[in-house]
Amino acid sequence: MKSKYNTGEPIDINKISQEEIKIAFHEWAEGCTELEKLLNVGYKKGFLSFACCGGDSGFPYIVYELNNEYSRKMAISIANELIDREVECRISFLHDFYNTEEEYKQMRKSLIKSFPEDFSEESLSPKRTITQLRVEAKIENKEEVFNIMANHIKEVQLDNVKLPESIEEIPIRNFKVKDEDIRDDR
């Protein structure tokens, strides 16, 4: 059967009717019931995935664009939960800490001025921060990883979550190699 939503092309979830949302999540999850649950829970909590894969065409993963304080706090909270639970997965963030504060301000100002339809004061943080979360699982533990994430999103309180102010404060995790954790080079 041909997929209506799992086309490999970006689809604006806001343009999908409520009746079709469940069909889209089912197709995007590629048979992974816990990923489908995660997509539904995230949708209900306003934490929407940018991309995901149930594992049929490679590593199971989910990606979130972080464009406001809520999504950033949710991402940090999820990453810390997975790390605290010692779940075998890869957690990585895109961020803009590679610039100095002044370079970031100039870049931000230039983007807003040059591309007002894509960037705005609201979409770009006034200070450097995390911009994307990617969580990758292994085929054999994808259900566990996605289940922990879904349950955490459902129950989390974000009042005490602190956003990173430097590259060193960003929680990351890589897959284990010979029973040792390997941290990504920053």
N, C-alpha and C positions, 0 to 999 in steps of 0.2 A: 504494500500500500504506500502510495506517495505521501510524504509528510507535508502538511500545510504550513507548519511553523518552523520545523527543524530544517531550514534551508541553507544554513551557513551564512546567511546574510543578516545584518542587524535589523531587528524589528522593534519599533517603539511600542513598548508594552501599554502605553497610555492610549494607543489606537486600537487595542484589542478589546472587544466587548467582554463584559463580565461572564457571559455564557461561554465564551471561547477561551478565557484565561486557563481554565482547568485542562482543556485540550492542549493548549500551548505548553503548559508546564509538563504535562504527561509526555509530549513529544520531545521536549528539550531534555528531559531526564533520561531518555533512552533506556527505559526499563529499570532504572535504579529507583526503587520506591522511596528510599530515604532522601535522595536528591529532589524528587518530586515534592516530598513533604517540606524540605528546606525551602524550595522555591515558593510554596504556598505560605509558609510561616513568614518568610521574609516579605512577601507581598502584603500580607495583613499588617505587618509591623512597619511598613514603609521603608524597608531595606531591600532594594531591588538588585538582582544580579545583572551584570552586564553581559556575561557569557558563562556557559557551563558545558560540561560533557560528562555523561554517565559512564563513560569508559568504553563504549563500543568502537570508538575511532581513536583510541589512545588513552593517555592517563586521565582518570577521572579528576575533574577540577571544577572550581567555581571562582568567578572573578566579580569584584564589586568596584564600581567607580565611587570615589569618596569625594563628594562635592559640597558637603556641609558638616557642621559640627556633630550632628546626630549620626551620620553615616561613619564619620571618622571615629567617634567614640565606640560605636557598635563594632567596627573592625578591630580596634585595639582590644576590646573586651573579648571578642571571639578568639583572636590570636592568643591572648593570655590564657583563656580557658583551655584551648587545645594544648598549649605548652604545659600548663599545670597538670592536665590529665595524662601527659606523656604519650599522646597519641602519635603514632607513626604517620607523619605527613610532612609536606613542605609548605611553609608559610612565608610569603614574601610580599613586600610592599613596594610600590613605586612612591617616590617622594621627590621633593625639590630642595633637599638640604645640601645639594652639591654646589649651590650658589651662595655667595656671601649675601648678607641681608640687603645690602645696597643693590647688588646685581639682581636679586629677586624682585625688589621693588621696581626697578627699571624694566625688567622683562614683563612683569605683571601689567604695568602701565602701557607698555607697547602693545601687548596682546589685546587689551581692552580697547585701545584706540584703533588698532589695525583690523581687528576682527570682532566688531561689536555684536554681530549676530551669533557668534560662537562663545564669546567670553564677556563676562560682566563683573561688576563689583561683587555681586552675590555668588557667582560661580567660582571665582578665584579667591582663595583665602588671603587676607591682608598680610599674613605672615607665612613663612615656609612651613610645610606640613606634609602629611601623607596624602597621596592622591588615588591610590588603587591598592586593593587587597586581592591576593591570589592564594587560594588554598588548593593544594594538589594532594590527592590520596593515592594509594596503591589499589589495584583491582581487588585484592583480597580484603582490604579494610575500608573500602569506600562507604559502605553502609554505616559503619561505626562513626567515621569522620563526619559525614553529613548529618547523622542522627544527633551527635553531640552539638553540632552547630545549630540545628533546628531547635533543639530543646533549650539551648542557651539563649538564642534570640527570643524565644517565647517568654522566658523568665527573667531576663537580665534587667538590672537597674543601672542606669548609666550615670547617676548623680556623682559618683566618686571616681569615674574614669578620667584619668589625666592623659591628655594628648602629648605625644612626644615633642620636645623642643629642640632635639638634636638627633643626628643619625644614630648615635649610641643608644638612644632610648627606644628605638623601633624594635619591637619583638620579632624575631625571625627564627625559623627552624628549618633544617634540611633533613632529608631522609638519613637514617642511620646507616653507617658503613662499619661493618665489623664491630657492632655494639658500641660505637662511639658516635656522638652527635657531631656533625660538621656544621659550622656556621658559615654562611655565605660571606664572601668578601664584600665589603661595603664599598 
